[in-house]
Amino acid sequence: MAKDNGDGLAAIAGRIGVVGSVVLNVATLAIYLRGRFLLSAAAAAEKQASKKVKKAAAVAPSSGKPPVLPDSVIVLDHGDPTMFETFWRGPIGESATLVIPAWQTMSYFSDVGNLCWFLEPSFEREVRRLHRIVGNATTEGYHVLVGTGSSQLFQAALYALAPPTSDAPISVVSPTPFYSMYPFMTDFLNSGLYRWAGDANAFDGNDYIEVVCSPNNPDGGIHEAVLKSKSGKTIYDLAYYWPQYTPITHMLAHDIMLFTVSKCTGHAGTRIGWALVKDKEVAQKMNKFMELNTIGVSKDAQLRAAKILEAVVDGYERQPTTTAAVGGDANLLFHYARRKMTSRWRTLRDAVAASDIFSLPEEVAGFCTFTKDTAIANPAFAWLRCEKQEVEDLESFLRENKIITRGGTKFGAGRKVVRISMVDTDEAFGIFVDRLATMK
Ligand SMILES: Cc1ncc(COP(=O)(O)O)c(C=O)c1O
């Protein structure tokens, strides 16, 4: 029995040993397999995550210019309207968000019954609504044309206004100081239809295209055409005729008026501008230019611009302008931007006074029919002059101090004056004024 028992125990022990070893092996195998599974699951998850990141990166927008530090080079050469970003990060930004499904906006055509067949009806509607509420330009009886920025519409207008058959190109002029891009855009393709001819005040003749920029880039001046010939043509570039830059004093009704979301809402990257054109034939010719130049204008960009303009106008319809002082301006683009610009101009004037070697154009004010109060003008650019005799080239002088500006000669003016963007980020603007204040 004992033997039996012993044998039995030994046998049992042996069986237990075998079973134990099998269990152990199975357990080890299970752990191993589980480990393998976990490892491969983790690897798969990681792969998936990295795929997602890559996918997101593929559609994520660029972040624009790099951030600045106190010792950075500050670039205020372009009127890049990044100042507006904080407004659009606010409550109203959500309502201007737009998702475009893949199957939409595929056709070349937007509105085949319209003279401008690539104009999105919602964009046209919001443009008209915006002008009605601001009261800066009449749209009644005007054709609305859309362009890839107002830059494209400027070229379309030159094409439309230039006589098609003429011995010599027509002269394109603008009073000095003029927007530095006009000469380049006019002469870029060396057209036989039109040619840059400089300062409108120095022009002698009856046939011309005068470009009137008001408020003027670079100096903020409010302008009317300086030339008065009956056969002369005029293009009004009203990129800055919005309440944040100047009091709105008149509902303008010129033959060709150019506007852009770049300066109105700050969405320069959307590349959308519009023209209000009185004459049908001129509108048709401008449209022809756009057809041949780019076969229309991005519908995606137009829809985005429409959504943004809609958010601006809705903001004002929900909150009357008279309540801005109590209700705040987080939903009122022009009030927000005017407050911000006013504060920047005050800071700049203080810095100029502290330095004592610079001067700025006089501050001007007027009654604004939009906000129904007296408001000062806050140009999008500072036209800064150096009064120090030794400084002959202000652009170079500022560059030595790591401030990049655009020198006066590009605007048909002298080297003692420069144009400086007032619509850049808070950080860049802050560093710029701090540096300026200490210059002697
Ligand atoms: C006076 C003026 N007109 C037109 C433009 C061009 O605007 P867009 O971005 O719509 O091409 C600018 C841009 O700085 C400008 O200052």
The ligand as an SDF file (V2000), in Angstrom:
LIG
                    3D

 16 16  0  0  0  0  0  0  0  0999 V2000
   -3.9680   99.9610  -51.0840 C   0  0  0  0  0  0  0  0  0  0  0  0
   -3.9650   98.4950  -51.2910 C   0  0  0  0  0  0  0  0  0  0  0  0
   -4.6670   97.9940  -52.2990 N   0  0  0  0  0  0  0  0  0  0  0  0
   -4.6670   96.6750  -52.5410 C   0  0  0  0  0  0  0  0  0  0  0  0
   -3.9560   95.8050  -51.7590 C   0  0  0  0  0  0  0  0  0  0  0  0
   -3.9470   94.3430  -52.0950 C   0  0  0  0  0  0  0  0  0  0  0  0
   -4.9440   93.6450  -51.4360 O   0  0  0  0  0  0  0  0  0  0  0  0
   -5.2100   92.1080  -51.6840 P   0  0  0  0  0  0  0  0  0  0  0  0
   -4.6100   91.3760  -50.5340 O   0  0  0  0  0  0  0  0  0  0  0  0
   -6.6890   91.9930  -51.7030 O   0  0  0  0  0  0  0  0  0  0  0  0
   -4.6290   91.7170  -52.9920 O   0  0  0  0  0  0  0  0  0  0  0  0
   -3.2150   96.2840  -50.7020 C   0  0  0  0  0  0  0  0  0  0  0  0
   -2.4290   95.3640  -49.8690 C   0  0  0  0  0  0  0  0  0  0  0  0
   -1.6180   95.7180  -49.0640 O   0  0  0  0  0  0  0  0  0  0  0  0
   -3.2240   97.6700  -50.4570 C   0  0  0  0  0  0  0  0  0  0  0  0
   -2.5180   98.1920  -49.4600 O   0  0  0  0  0  0  0  0  0  0  0  0
  1  2  1  0
  2  3  1  0
  2 15  2  0
  3  4  2  0
  4  5  1  0
  5  6  1  0
  5 12  2  0
  6  7  1  0
  7  8  1  0
  8  9  2  0
  8 10  1  0
  8 11  1  0
 12 13  1  0
 12 15  1  0
 13 14  2  0
 15 16  1  0
M  END
$$$$
